[in-house]
Amino acid sequence: MLEISNVSKNFGGLLALSEIDLIIRPGELVSIIGPNGSGKSTLFNVVTGIYRSSSGAIRFNGKDITHMKPYQVTRQGIGRTFQQTAIFSRASVLDNVIIGQRLHTRTAVWGAIFNTRSTRREEAQTREKARQILSFVDLEDKDSQIAGNLTQEVQKRLSIAIALATEPKLLLLDEPTGGVNIREIDGLIELVEKVRKSGISICLIEHKMRMVMSISDRVIALCYGKKIAEGTPKEVASHEQVVKAYLGECYAAPGK
């Protein structure tokens, strides 16, 4: 489904990603781990067109998306959330999800101005679909609440709902449990598994090993912008370089 080949990203003299190879197959849930600053979010930003890679290629369902803009990548079927929860804080929960669907609506300027029959029909369909998505993420009872007033855990659910509204085939989740207290993690783990069971492939960045170990098919570890390990959760958790990286001895020397 997603094939990242020899991708590097430079920021001036800083090499943020170095020759990354990564494959995600249909139906998989792949986790990316690594210490802060290891290049995880940069990789997501390169895949989704926020950053342009310095070298390498990215293909999605056989199509080259290496130099596509973010909205073009989204139209191909890649949705994402962000490490810092990205919502429209002054809008209602329902309106946030409706905004997420705008990539697929057809209403033109004149239709909106004159409130045509087709515009009204599409608006009704969009609102109904938004309500279905809110029900899927267990937020149907909060549809009229202002998004900025929600708890962090509910905002995380809302950000996933917004991403689902773009109709992704692959969902990139950047720290879906970040900032959430220990009692609320299980609910988010269940939601991520629910998304996967609905037929959407998932790649997630996560620091909480409890989540990574419990739901991942494969785990990829990054350190200083390089891939240092890949395998099952158990294999990666016991990998020498991964252990050293989390003990603050991150290195990626050839042959080590």
N, C-alpha and C positions, 0 to 999 in steps of 0.2 A: 504494500500500500504506500508506504513512505520509504524512500531510499535516499539517504544522505551519503554522498561520496566525496571523501577527501576534502571536507569543508574546513576552511580556516577563516578567521576574522581578526584583522589588525585594527587597533585604534592608535594611530601614530606609531610609536615604538613599542606599544604593548600588544603582545600576541594573546588575544583572549580565547581563541579557539585554534587548535592545531591539528589539521588533517583528521577530522572526525569522520568516521564511518559508522552508520547506524541504519538498521532496517526495522520497520514495524510492519507486521503482517496483519491481514484482516482478522478482526476478533481478538487481537492481543491487548493485554494491559502491560505496558512497559514502564518501569520507574527509572528515573535518572537521579542519582544521588551524588553527593560530594560536598566538601566544606564550602563555606561562603567564599565567593570569588573564584570558584572553579570553572565557571563558564556556563552554568546550567541555563539561567535565564537568557543569556546571550544567544545560546543555541536556539531557544524558542523564538527569540526576536529575529534571528536570521531565517528560520524556517517560515515565519509568518510575514516576512518582507519589511519589518520595521528597520532592521539593519540589512545592508547588502553584504553578502559574503565577499571576502577578499579573493578567495579561490574555491574551487570545487563545484559540485553540482547537487541540486535537490530535485527529486522527481516524486510526483504524487500521482498514483494510479497511472503510471507510465508517461505522464506529462511533465515537461520541464517547467518548474515554477521558480527557478533560481533567482530570477530578477523581476519577479512579479511584485506589484504593490500590494499592501495589506488587504485592501478590499477585493483584489483579484484572487489572492490566495484563499480568502474566505469563501468566495464564490466557487472555488474548486472543491470545497468541502472540508476545510480545516477550520475549526473553531478553537477559541482559547479563552482562558482566564488569566489574570495577572497576579503577581505576588502581592502587590498593593491592590486590594479589592477595588475594581473599577465599576462603579455604578453611577447613575444620575441621581445624586443625593437629594435633590429638591423635587424629584418626580415621584409619583406613586409606584408601588411595586409592579402593578399591572402595566403602567406606561413604560417602565424600564424594559419589560419583556417585549412589548409592542415595538419599541425602538429597535430592539435586536432583530426583529423580523423585516425591517425596512429594506434590507438588501434584496428581498425577494418580492416586494410589492411592486405593482405596476402603475399606480396612480400617478398621472402626469400633473403638471402645474395647473392646466386648465380644468382638469377634473376636480382638483382640490378646491380651486376658486369657485366653481359653479356647483360643487357638491352633486355631481352626476349620479345616476342610479348605479353605474358600475363602481363608482367610488364608494358609495354607501355600502354596497354589497361586499366589497373587498375589506372595508373597515370592520364590518360585522364579522367576517371570517377571520380577520387578523386578531380581533379581540377574543373570539372563541378559542382560537389556537393558543393564544397567550394564557388563557385560563387553564387550558389543558396542560400546558407546560408547568404552570404554577402548581397544579394538582400533582403532577409527576414528582416535583421536588418538595412536596408537602408544605406549600406556602399559599394554598388557595384561600385560607382564612385571613391572610394579610394583604390581599390584593389592593386595598384602598389606603394602606398605610404609606407614609412618606419614607422612602428608602433610607435616607440619612439617619432616621431615628431607630433603625433596627439594630439588634445585637450583631456582633461580629460573625457569629455562627450563621445567623439568618442572612446576613449580607453575602456570605460565602455561597449559600444555597442560591441566592438571587443571581450572583455572578455566573453560576453554572447554568441557571435558567436562561439568562441572556445569551450565553454561548450556544445553548441548545436551540434557541430561536433562530439561529443562523443556519440550521439544518445541517450540522456537520456529519461527515463520515468518520473523521478522526478528531478527537477532542484533546487539546493540550491543556493540562491543568497545572498551574504554577503555584505550588504550596497550597493545596486546597484546605489544609487544616491549620495553616499559619495564623497565629493569634487567637486560636480557639482553645478553650480550656479543656482539660483532660476528660471531663464528663461528657463533652459534646463530640469527641472524636469519632466514637462508634457510629453515631448517626450519619456523619459525613462519609465514613467508610462504606456504610450500607448504601448511601446515595450513589457513590462512585461505582459500586458493583452493580447497582440497578441500571445505571447508564450503560454500562458495558453489556449487560444482559439484553438491553434493548437493541443491540446490534451495532453500537458505536465503538470503534477502537479507541483506546486511551493511551496517552503518554503523559506521565505526571512527574513533576519535580516535587520531592518531599524530603523533609529532614526527619520526620517521625518514623523511626524504623518499625514501630508497631504496625503502621499502615503498610509500609513497603513490604514487610515480610508476610503479611497476611493476604494480600490481594494480587501481587505481581506475578506474571508469568516469567518475565526476565527483568534483571536489574542491570543498569549500566552505571559505572562509577567514573566520574570525571575528577581531574586534579590538575590545577594550573592549565586548564584548557585542553588537556589531553585525556583520551579514554584510557583508563588504567585497568579496567576489569569489566567483564560482561559474563553473565550466566544466570543460573537460578538464584533466588534470594539467599538460599543457604550457601551456595558456592561463593557469591560475592561477599557475604557477611564474614566469611572466614578467609578471604583473600588477603595475603600479607600486605600488599600495597594499600588496600582499602583501610585496613586496621591502622596502618601508620598514618594515613591521611587524616583519619579522625582523631589521632593522637597528636596531630600538629606536625607530623613529619612528612608532609606531602612532597612527593617527588615523582618524576616520570622519566628517569634516565633509561636509555635503551638497554634492554636485556635485564632490567631489574624488575 
